[in-house]
Amino acid sequence: EVQLVESGGGLVQPGGSLRLSCAASGFTFSSYVMSWVRQAPGKGLEWVSAIDAGVGSTSYADSVKGRFTISRDNAKDTLYLQMNSLKPEDTAVYYCAKGYNMDYWGKGTLVTVSS
């Protein structure tokens, strides 16, 4: 059974940092593209970032480029999102998703950026 479990969310002040993790199980993690997607309160889903399975090429939404860094540890079957210089508009539930088709999602972790 595929499982994705996000953690690391919380309340942080503007300008602060958080590191999200996504623990994966039930599939060969190293073989799949992995993504982060977020949903702000009352808004739709927004793709944030993705990382390839092989050489680890990364891509980012313009809204987070230069502030967020996606990475993965295939030995630990874990995906990460380092978030720096956080802004109130980054407040959202953050989800990790498996594969190009994003066929499996975790339940999400809430990030609140507020003073």
C-alpha positions as CSV (number, residue, x, y, z in Angstrom):
1,E,0.0,0.0,0.0
2,V,1.4,3.4,-1.0
3,Q,1.7,5.8,1.9
4,L,2.9,9.4,2.0
5,V,3.1,11.1,5.4
6,E,4.0,14.8,5.6
7,S,5.5,16.4,8.7
8,G,7.3,19.6,9.8
9,G,4.5,22.1,9.4
10,G,3.7,24.7,12.0
11,L,3.5,28.4,12.9
12,V,6.4,30.6,11.8
13,Q,6.9,34.3,11.6
14,P,7.4,36.1,8.3
15,G,11.0,35.7,7.2
16,G,11.4,32.5,9.1
17,S,12.2,29.0,7.8
18,L,10.7,25.5,8.0
19,R,11.7,22.1,6.6
20,L,8.9,19.8,5.5
21,S,9.4,16.1,5.2
22,C,7.4,13.4,3.4
23,A,8.0,9.8,4.4
24,A,7.2,7.4,1.6
25,S,6.4,3.7,1.7
26,G,4.8,1.0,-0.4
27,F,6.6,1.7,-3.7
28,T,10.1,2.1,-5.1
29,F,10.6,5.7,-4.0
30,S,13.8,6.2,-6.0
31,S,12.1,5.4,-9.3
32,Y,9.5,8.2,-9.1
33,V,9.3,12.0,-9.6
34,M,8.0,13.5,-6.4
35,S,6.2,16.8,-6.0
36,W,5.0,19.3,-3.4
37,V,1.6,20.9,-3.9
38,R,-0.1,23.4,-1.6
39,Q,-3.5,24.7,-1.0
40,A,-4.0,28.1,0.7
41,P,-7.2,28.7,2.8
42,G,-10.2,29.1,0.5
43,K,-8.1,28.7,-2.7
44,G,-7.3,26.0,-5.2
45,L,-4.3,23.7,-5.5
46,E,-1.0,25.2,-6.5
47,W,2.0,23.2,-7.7
48,V,5.1,24.2,-5.7
49,S,8.0,22.1,-6.8
50,A,9.1,18.7,-8.2
51,I,12.3,16.6,-8.3
52,D,13.2,13.9,-10.8
53,A,13.9,10.3,-9.9
54,G,17.3,10.1,-11.5
55,V,19.8,12.9,-11.4
56,G,17.5,14.9,-9.2
57,S,16.7,17.8,-11.5
58,T,14.4,20.2,-9.8
59,S,11.7,22.7,-10.8
60,Y,9.9,25.4,-8.9
61,A,6.8,27.7,-9.2
62,D,7.8,31.3,-9.7
63,S,6.2,32.2,-6.4
64,V,8.7,30.1,-4.4
65,K,11.8,30.2,-6.7
66,G,14.9,31.3,-4.8
67,R,13.3,30.7,-1.4
68,F,12.3,27.0,-1.4
69,T,14.6,24.0,-2.1
70,I,13.3,20.5,-2.8
71,S,15.5,17.5,-2.1
72,R,15.2,13.8,-1.6
73,D,17.0,11.0,0.3
74,N,16.4,7.8,-1.6
75,A,18.1,5.8,1.1
76,K,15.5,7.0,3.6
77,D,12.6,7.1,1.1
78,T,12.0,10.7,2.2
79,L,11.2,13.9,0.3
80,Y,12.0,17.3,1.7
81,L,11.1,20.9,1.2
82,Q,13.3,23.6,2.8
83,M,11.3,26.8,3.0
84,N,13.2,30.1,3.7
85,S,12.1,33.7,3.8
86,L,8.6,32.7,4.4
87,K,5.7,35.1,3.6
88,P,2.1,35.2,4.8
89,E,1.0,34.1,1.4
90,D,2.9,30.9,1.8
91,T,0.3,29.9,4.4
92,A,-1.2,26.6,3.2
93,V,-1.6,22.9,3.6
94,Y,1.4,21.3,1.9
95,Y,1.0,17.9,0.2
96,C,3.6,15.6,-1.3
97,A,2.5,13.6,-4.3
98,K,4.0,10.6,-6.2
99,G,4.8,10.4,-9.8
100,Y,4.2,12.5,-12.9
101,N,0.5,11.8,-12.6
102,M,0.5,12.6,-8.9
103,D,-1.6,9.4,-8.4
104,Y,-1.0,9.3,-4.6
105,W,-1.1,12.2,-2.1
106,G,-0.4,12.5,1.5
107,K,-2.8,14.0,4.0
108,G,-0.8,17.2,4.2
109,T,0.8,19.4,6.8
110,L,-0.3,22.9,7.7
111,V,2.1,25.8,7.4
112,T,1.0,29.1,8.9
113,V,3.1,32.2,8.4
114,S,2.0,35.0,10.7
115,S,3.3,37.4,13.2
